[in-house]
């Protein structure tokens, strides 16, 4: 008989219209949700979690994070995009050893669990050797989080005789190796996708090769679009070649014109907004409002661990309020007065970090809502804490009041990863010590190299 866990008496925010929101019980059998109802009998041998005074939500999904930067937190807090590209990719990233990637991904993933995120989309673009890639994957796997590992490529300054990174396609042989070994199963907690250059960072030849590779492997493939425009008209050429499809994802995309945005959303391309970094680094207005006008789904990411918080409550609140502010300013410009009604509801914003994000990662059949039959990825929030109590509207409380301190319990695939506000993990003291030592070595080496030049 599979292990059983019964969550009793929670205020359930299911994100599934067929289930609705209710006060009730959730039965977990093995790795899946078996039943949700106002009251369920306790099966023989089941472990019971008393969730009275707690809100149950689907595990949150961080749709874009560079987890390998966990040991560099705060270093990019005052950087522009040009400073970031120069100091991070051409500088700090070049000093990472495989063990640095491992400990950063492990600690970063544990932090996501601590914050109530059960799934992350790890955009790994500092993997210059197979050993770096394997170490990144091992860090995620050891943490117990669910993750879509996007295999990317590093972006250092080329050495004499080397091609610029924009001229180097995704290494198909290395992708095949990882797919056959480390990430061979689509049913595992950690699965595989691609972090490609796209038209903004790659030549046409590279774009064409990478898009065909993603199509042939039927993998989610994500790319940054920040206005660099390495291949002008690249998306139009990709469309003419029949290569745009719903397995592709664009992060940022603030500079895309209306025709491009409509074409891409019509082809099913998904978009991920990282509002906080976009505002800091002058990317332009986040796409949130324009995507809503097109009826396109929105996903959110925390982006660079070296600058922004990985807490998806804060990420979602920032994106929501930024777009509400933009909408009110636009209304004032057009009519001379503010909006008569709020432009985006809390429920709509919660969708961005649950079901919409699950669809972007190709995992909506498994996660994103509290639905019988889906994986048991569940977060319990303490609604009796001073910043939450009293809860009048659970959805509003989740979006506007909740934070890391309220994350009481985190369950991934039926396994409890955080309980009573504390991570369930071994050797945390050693993990933190290893991350600190890694961080100190990388920063010191980078500064010494800068001083030498």
N, C-alpha and C positions, 0 to 999 in steps of 0.2 A: 504494500500500500504506500502511495506517495505521501510525503510530509504534508500536513495540513496546518493552516494558520487562519484564525478567524479574527478579524478586526471588528470590534463591537461598538456600536453607538456613535459612529462618526457623523459629522456633517459632510456629506459626500458631494463633491463637485466633479461630475463624471466626464464632462466634455463630450457626452454622447446623448443625443436627443432621445434615443429610444430608452435610455436608462434614466435620464433626468438628474436633477439635484434633489437629494433626500437625506434625511437622518436615518441611518441604518447600518447594516453589517455587510462586510465583504469577506467571502470565503476564498481562500487561496489553496489550491491543490497542486503540489509540485511547483512548477514555475509559472502557472497560469491562474487567472481569476476564474473561479468556478461558478460563483453566484454573487449577486448583489440584491438585497431586499431590505425592507424596513426591519425585519427580524428573521434571523436564521438560527436554527438549532445548532448547538455545538456538536460536531462529529466526535466520535470516540477517538481519543488520543490527540485531538487537535490542540495546538497552543493558542491561547486567547490573548489578544492585545486589547486592553480596555481603552477605547478611543473616545470616551465621553469627554466633551470639552475640546475636541480636536477636529480640524478640518482635513478631510482626505482629498487629495488631488492627484491627477496623473503625474508621474515623475516628469520634471521639466526637461526640456531639450535645448541644449546650447548648439545652435546650428553653424557656428563658426568660431573656432578658437585655435590659436597657435600655442598648444600646451607646452611645447618644448621651451618656451620662454619663462616658465614658472619661476626659475631661480633668479630672474632678472627683474623682479617686480619693482616698479617705481622708476626704473632707469629712463623710461621713455615718456614720463608724465608731462614733460614740457617740450617735447620734440614736435617739429613739423614733419610732414611726410618725407621731404628730402633729407632731413636729418635722420629720420628713422631708417630709410633705405641705406644711407651711407654708413651710419654707425652700427646698425644691427646686422644687415646682410653682408656688407663688405667688411665689417669689423668683428663684432662680438661673436657672430655665428661661426666664424672660421676657427674659433678656439674650442668648439665643442667636441668632446670625445664621445664615443658611444655611451659610456657610463653616465655622462652628463645628460644626454637625451633620456636615458632610462629613468634617472632619479627625478628629472623635471616632469616627465609624463606621469610617473607614478604619483608624485606629490600633487601635481595639478589635477589629476583625475580624482584623487582622494578629496581634494578641496571641492571639486564639483559635487561629489556625493554629500559632503558636509553642507553645501549650499542648497541642497534639494534638487540638483540636476542628476538625473539617472542615465541620460544619454548625451554624449558630446560628439560633435563632428570635428575630428582632430585634423586640422590642415597642416600637415607636416612637410615643411619645405626647408628643412635643415638636415638632410640625410645624404651626405656626400659619399657614403660607402654602404654596402649591404649591412655591415655591422651596426651602423647608426639606425638604419631602418628597423632591423630586428630588435634593437634595444628600445626604440620608441614603442613598438608593438608590445613587447614584454612588459613595459611599464604600465600600459593600459590594461593588459590582461591581468596583471597581478593585483590591480586596484579593485577589481570586481565590478567596474562600471560597464555599461553598454556603450559602445563607441563605433562610429564609422570612421575608420582610419583612411585618410586621403593621402595616398602616396604622391609626394611632390618632388621638387628638385631645388637644390640650393642656388643662391643668387650672389656669389662673391664677384669681385672684380676679376676679370680673366687674367691669368698669367701669360707671359710671352708665349705665343704659339697656340694658345687656347682660344676657342670660340667664345663669344659673349653668350651668356646664358639664354638670351632670346633666340639664339640660333640652334639650341640643343633640344631636340624633342624628348618626350618621356621615354626613358630606357625600357623598351618593350621586353627585353630579356629579363631584366631585373623585376619588372612587374609580374612577369610570368613565374619567376622563382618564388616571389612572395605569395602569389595566388596558389601555387601548388604546395607550399609548405606552411608558412605561418598562418595564412588566412584562407584556407581552402574551403571552409564551411560558411555558408550563408545563414546557418542556424546558430552559430556561436555568438557570444556576447560581443566580440570584436569582429567586425566585418570590413570589407575592403572597397575603396573607391579611389579616384584619382584627383590630384590637385594640379591642374594643368595651367599653362601660361595664358592661353586665350589670345585674342587679337590685341589686347592692351599691352601685353608683355612679350609676345612672341612674333616671329616672322610668319608670313603666310604659310610657308612650307611646314613650319612647326605646328601651327594651328591645325592645318589639314591632317597631318599625321596623328596628332593627339586626339582630335575629334573622331577620327576613324578607329583609333585604338579603343577609345571608350565605347564607341558603337559596337565594335566587334566583340568586346568583352562584356557588353551589357552592364556597365558600371556607372554609378553616379560619378560625374566629373564636375568639379567646381573650379571657377577662375575668378581672379580679381579684375575689376574694371574701375580704374581711378582717374582716367583721363589722359594716360600716357600715350595711347594711340599708336602703338608700334606698327600695327597694320591697319591703316585707315580703310574703312569699308569692309573690314574683315567679317563682321557679322552678316552683312549682305551677301558676301561671297560664300560664306558657310551655308546660308539659306539656299542660294542658287544650287549649291552642291548637294542639297538635301540632307545636311548633317546636323541641323538643329532639331532637338527632340527633348522630351520631358525628363531625360536623365541628366540634363545639364543644369548647372546652377551658377548664377552670377552673384558675387559678393560686391556690395556697394552699388556701382552702376549709376551714380548720381548724375554723371555728365551725358548719359545717353539721351538722344533727342526723342520726341514723342513717337515718331514713326518707328524708330528702332525698338523702343520699349514695347509698342503694340505688336510689332512683328515677333519679338522674342516671347512675349507672354502668349501670343496666339499659338506659337509652336510648343508651348508647354514648359519653356525654360522657367525655372524658379529663381527667386531673388532672396538674398539675405541682407538685411539692414544691420549695420553696427553703428547706431546713431551717435554714440558718444565719441568714438574715434573719428567718425566722419566730420563731426563738428569741430573737434580739436585740430584736425589736419587739413581743414579747408577743402573738403571734397565737394561741398555744396549741400543743398537741401537733401536730407535723406529721402529716399524714394517712397516712403510709406504712403503719402497722400496720393501720388501719381499711380501707384499700384492699386490702391483702393478704388480709384476712379475707373480703372480697367477691370475691376472685379477679380484681380489676381491675388493669390495667397501671398502672405508675408511671413518671413521667418526672421529670427533675430539671433545675433551672436555677440559674445563679449569681446571677440577679436584678440588683441595682443595682451597677453598676461604681463608684459613689461610695462603696461600703462594702466589698463582699465580693470575694474573689478570683474571677477568671474561670476558674480552673484546675479542670476537671471531675474530675480525680483527687481533689482536695481536697473538692469539692462532693459527690461520690459517697461518699467515705469518711465525711464528716460525717453525711450522711443515714443511711448504713448503721449506723454506730456509735451514733448517737442513738436509732434505733429498737431496736437490740439492747439498749441501756440501758433504754429504756422497757419493753421486753418482760420484762427481768429484774426490774425493779422491780414490775411487775404480778404476776409469778410469786411474788415474795417476799410481796407483800400477800395474795395468794390462798392460798398454801400454806406460807408461812414459810420457804421456801428458794428458791434460784436455779433456773434452768432446767437440766435434765439434758442437753439438746442445744441447740446454737446455733439461734437462731430464724430467721436469714436467712443464706444462703450468699453467698460472694463472687460466684459465678456468677450468682445471682439479681440481685445489685446491679449487676453489669456489664450485665445486660439493660436496666436502667433508662436507661442513657446510650448505648445502641446501638439494639436493635430496638424496644423500647417507645417510645423517643423518635421513631424514624423513623415509626412508625404514627401517633403524635400529630400529626406534621407532614404526614401524608398522603404520605410518601415511602418507605414500607417496600418498595415495588416497585423502588426504585432503590438504597437505601442501608440501613445498619444491620447488615449482615453481610458477610462475605467469601464471596460466592457467585458462581460463574461466571454471567455475564450481567448482573450488577449493575454500577453505577458503581464505578470504581476509586478509592474513598475509603479510604485505607490509612495507618496510622501504624506506624512501626517504632520500638520502644523498645530502648535499649541495655541488654541484660540483664547485661553484664559490668561495669557501673558498681558502685562499692563499696556503694551502698545497695540494689542488686538481687541481686548475686551471693552465693551460688549460687541458681539458680532451681530449686526442687523442684516447684512447682506454678505454671505460668505464669499461670493465672487469678488465683490468690491474690497472686502478685507484682504483677500489674497493679493490683489493687484496694488492696492494703495497703502496698506499697513504692514503687510508681512515682510519679513527679512530673515537673514540667516539665523538669528537668535531664536526664531520660532520653529525652526526645522527640528522636530523631535525625533521622527522615525523616517528612515529611507529604506525602501525595499526594491531590489532589482532582481527580476526573474524569480521572485519568491524568496530570495535570500536577504536577510536583514543586514544592511550595511551601516546603518546608524540607528542608535537606540537610546532613548532618554537623553537626547541631545549630544551624544558622544559617538564618534566613529567606532565601528567595530573593525579594528585593524591591528595587526601585530607590529611590534617594533617601531611605533611612531617616533619615538625619541631618536632612534638610529636613522630613520628616514629623513627627519628634519635636519639632523646633523650632517648627513651626506649631502643634502641639498645646499646647506650653508657652505660647506667646503667646496662644492662644485661652483657655486656662485662666486665665491671669493677668488678662486683660481682663474675663472674666465674673465672676470672684470679686471683683475690685476694684470693678466697677460695682455688684454686688449689695451689697457692704459700704457703698459710698458712699450707695446708696439707703436702706439701713437707718439709717445715721447721720443722714440728712436727716429721717427720721421720728422 
